[in-house]
Amino acid sequence: MTNDTAVFDAVRLDPATGGREWAGCLGTRKAITRDGFEIDAASIAFCPHEWINNSGYVDLELVRKHPLILAV
């Protein structure tokens, strides 16, 4: 298993402060933009494609199923 998939933090606009806040998910560029979030480009990481669910986000259950010594 190799770290072959680029993933990013998804961020959204905080209406109270006007700043950007983490949306609570880590996913592929395609999934994040599809769902209306912004990509935090500084947060790029690489993980095995086995960790990505059908929606394009890192799924902790899949991480547990397909563990890797080093995490994202």
C-alpha positions in Angstrom: 0.0 0.0 0.0 1.4 3.4 -1.0 0.5 7.0 -0.3 -0.7 7.6 -3.8 -3.7 10.0 -3.3 -3.4 13.7 -2.6 -5.9 14.9 0.0 -6.6 18.3 1.5 -8.4 19.9 4.5 -11.8 21.2 3.5 -12.5 24.7 4.8 -15.6 26.9 4.8 -16.4 30.5 5.6 -17.3 31.1 9.2 -20.3 33.5 9.0 -19.6 35.0 12.5 -16.0 36.0 11.9 -15.8 36.0 8.1 -12.7 33.8 8.4 -12.0 30.3 7.1 -12.6 27.3 9.4 -11.9 23.6 9.0 -15.0 21.8 7.8 -14.1 18.6 9.7 -13.1 16.5 6.7 -10.1 15.6 4.6 -10.7 14.7 1.0 -9.7 14.8 -2.6 -9.7 18.1 -4.6 -12.7 16.9 -6.7 -14.8 16.0 -3.6 -14.1 19.2 -1.8 -14.9 21.5 -4.7 -18.0 19.4 -5.6 -19.4 19.8 -2.1 -18.9 23.6 -2.1 -16.0 23.7 0.3 -12.7 25.5 -0.3 -9.3 23.7 -0.4 -6.6 24.5 2.1 -3.7 24.1 -0.3 -1.2 24.3 2.5 -2.7 21.2 4.0 -1.8 18.8 1.3 -1.1 15.2 2.4 -0.9 11.9 0.7 -2.7 8.7 1.7 -3.4 5.3 0.2 -6.4 5.2 -2.2 -7.8 2.4 0.0 -8.6 5.1 2.7 -10.8 7.1 0.3 -14.6 6.4 0.5 -17.1 6.6 -2.4 -17.6 10.3 -1.7 -14.0 11.1 -2.1 -13.2 11.7 1.6 -10.8 10.0 4.0 -12.9 7.5 5.9 -11.7 6.5 9.4 -13.3 3.0 9.1 -11.3 2.4 5.9 -8.1 3.6 7.7 -8.8 1.0 10.4 -9.5 -1.7 7.8 -6.3 -0.9 5.8 -3.8 0.4 8.4 -0.5 1.9 7.5 2.4 2.4 9.9 2.6 6.1 9.0 -0.6 8.1 9.1 -1.5 11.1 7.0 
